[in-house]
Amino acid sequence: MKILLINPPVFNDKGYCVSYSPPLGLLYLAAFLEKNGYPNIEVLDADLAGLTWEKLKNLFINEKPDIIGVGGTVMLMPALMRTIEVARQILPNSFIVAGGWGPSKEPEKVLRAYNKAVDCVVIGEGEMTLLELVRRIENKKRDFNDIDGLAFLDQDDKVAFTKSREVIMDLNTLPWPAWHLLKPDFSKYRGMHGQFEGMSRPVVTMFSARGCPHRCTFCSLGSKIWRYRNTKDVVDEMDFYRTKFGARSIQIYDDEFIGMSPMQNERVKGFCDEIIRRGLHKKLAFLVQGRCSQFINLDVLKKMREANFIWILWGVESGSQKVLDFIKKDIKIENVYRAFDLTKQVGIKSLMFIMVGFPKETPEDVKLTANLIEKIKPDQVRIHITTPHPGSELRKYMEEHNLIDVYDYYKADHR
C-alpha cells in the first residue's frame, strides 16, 4: 500500500514559499506508520518543492498513491483544499484524508469542499487515528464509526463525528520524525522565521512536549493537557541532528518551554544538565518560547544560559492589564517586566510578541503597550494583527458580536 502525505503548495496562491521549517506533524505520522508496518510512505513538502498545480497533477499521475493525506494549519486552508481537489481529479479511487489544526477546526468546510472530494478528516492528534484508518482501508473496509477521532459525511449527507480521540499521554512511545521519508530533504530548509543573532544555520526545529494548559482566547491549537518526553531521548535526538545534518542550532517548538509551573522548572534544569553533561552546550545553540509568569526563576534562567540557550520568545500580547484579562492570558504586567529583567540579567536575548486589535482594546490600551515596549527594550519585537482563528474563543466572541465581515485565511498568516 502506497501512502503519500502532503504539505500543500501554498506558494501557488501567495507567490512565495512559507515552508521555513519541515512539516513535523506529517513526519511524525509517517514515522508512526512506518514503525507499525507501513514502509511505503513519502512525505512531500509541495510548497518547498515549488510544485505548481500542473506539476502536482503529474506527480499524482506518476505516483498513484493508494492513500493521500493532506495536512496543514488554518493559514494553509485554501491551498490544502485545492490540493485535495487536484488529487481527486486525478485519482478518483484513492482514499483522501485531511488533518492538522486547519481541518480539525473546520471539518465540515473541508468535507464539503470541491464536490466532497475528501473522504474523511482526522480530528486532533493523528498518529493512532491514521494508523487505524490505514489498517481499515488495507482490509478494504469503509466502516469507520468505531475509529476515534474522525469526521466524515454519513449516508444522509450529514457530518458524522466519531468519539473524540484521547491524546497520547506517553510521548516516549512515538518514534522520532521520519526525516528519511521527506522530500525535499532537510538541507533545503531555512529553519526558522526570521533572523536571530547567535542561532547559526543549519537550524533544526523539534518538540520536547505537547499541549498547553492555558486558556488564551485567541488560541485554537492543540490539547490542554501538557505532556513531555524523556529528557535523555530529547537530547539524543538533538545530538542525532548535530551528527546527521550538521545542525548548529535547535529551535524547541513547544508551546511554552518555560514559565508554566515549578515542576516544569525542574524539568528545564534537568534538561540543561543533560545538555551540559554531554558537552552539547559547546556545539549547539537553543531558542525556545516562554510564558511571563510568576514561575520564572533566576536560577533556572542561569542554568539555561549555561546550557547555551540564546533566545526566549515571550508571548506578551499587550501592555494593558485590562486587555490581558479580557483575553484570559492569566499573566500580570509586573511579571512581564520581571521575566524580561531576569532574562537580561543572565544574558539570554528576548523577543516580545505583541497583538493589536482585540475587541474592547482602546487607543489608550495601545499606548500602554507602546510604553511597555519602550521601557523593556526587548532585543526583538514582533507585532501582529489580532486574528480570530476558527475554533478559538475569540472567534466565537467576534461572531456573536458581528465583528467579522470577511475572514481571509492568508491574511491570518503571521509569518
Disulfide bonds with the S-S distance in Angstrom:
none
